[in-house]
């Protein structure tokens, strides 16, 4: 499969980020990320996993590197799944905090619009984070409908 060369158009507006990993026995783990930010090369993504909730995911990533993330837009249910292998795992830097919190706030605003109480939304862990960078090796359409599960391939977003 050949994923799009520039993932930016594909990811635009996708505020909810869920990260799936697995251990050596293929037992899955899932955690909500604070956000995922596209690297300047357009092919790598850095996912920000809150320290408070990501211990198991980080152990899995350190063990085997396999990562799948689902990004969605809660208001429309537009959803994309990306898969790859973790290249780097590091503590998020203080100079990244503003971007992480800004993107996390976009998710908060969207789910508040659809009725989730602000007190519930703001309780979600967002910082401090671990930054996990990976090259996107596969991309799949996951928006409910006839194309769900199909690979997203080629030069641009599907």
Buried (B, 14 or more C-beta within 10 A) or exposed (E): EEBBEBBEEBBEEBBBBBBBBBBEEEEEBEBBBBBBBBEEEBBBBBBBBBBEBBEBBBEBBEEBBBBBBBBBBBEEEBBBBBBBEBEEBEEBEEEBBEBBBEBBBBBBEBBBEEEEEEEEBEEBBBBBBBBBBBBBEBBBBBBEEEEEEEBBEEEEBB
